[in-house]
Amino acid sequence: MKIPGIIFLLLVNGNHLLIAQDSALLKQRTYRVTVYNTDKIKTRGWLNNITDSVLLLSDIPVRFGRTAAEPVSLTALNYRLLAEVKIKRKNGAARGLGIGFVCGFALGGIIGLASGDDKGTIVQFSAGEKALVGGLLAGVFVGGIGTIIGAVSGRRFHIAAKKENFDQLRISVFERAYRNN
């Protein structure tokens, strides 16, 4: 009975692995972009798309490579006008907080359980109580670190009005947008 049940669960949950795809799926990502042109003028927006020579920025958050449901104002920036481009994913700080808290909570809980029960002291804690307190304290601490890292993380590209530098930016964004993991 166990073997047919396991096979059934694998088929039900793994059906997406059985479907052949002729093209890679575009990830649902939203990127915040800050652009400095060759005259040191800063432009901010949301990355809508990249062509072979133009960076398209939207004034409202849009998913990369998708057409927006509502009309948006697009700004087209030719690579010859670009000095530097900074790209960050939307909600990086919140994502860092979540990942950091979960990792810290797990680590603190494991350490609390491994330390065991207190015996023969005035204040005694069980291993479960230590795991909970340790998990919460470590989760808050590591979550704070994750928030900082997520807030400052991003990529900076020095274009300097050169086509080969712009192509590196374009390839990097497409690799992230079509990555399998």
Secondary structure, DSSP 4 states (H G I P E B T S, - for coil): -HHHHHHHHHHHHTHHHHS--SSPPPP---EEEEEEETT--EEEEEEEEE-SSEEEEESS---TTS--SS---EEEEEGGGEEEEEEEETTHHHHHHHHHHHHHHHHHHHHHHHH----SSSS---HHHHHHHHHHHHHHHHHHHHHHHHHH--EEEE-TT-HHHHHHHHHHHHHHHT---
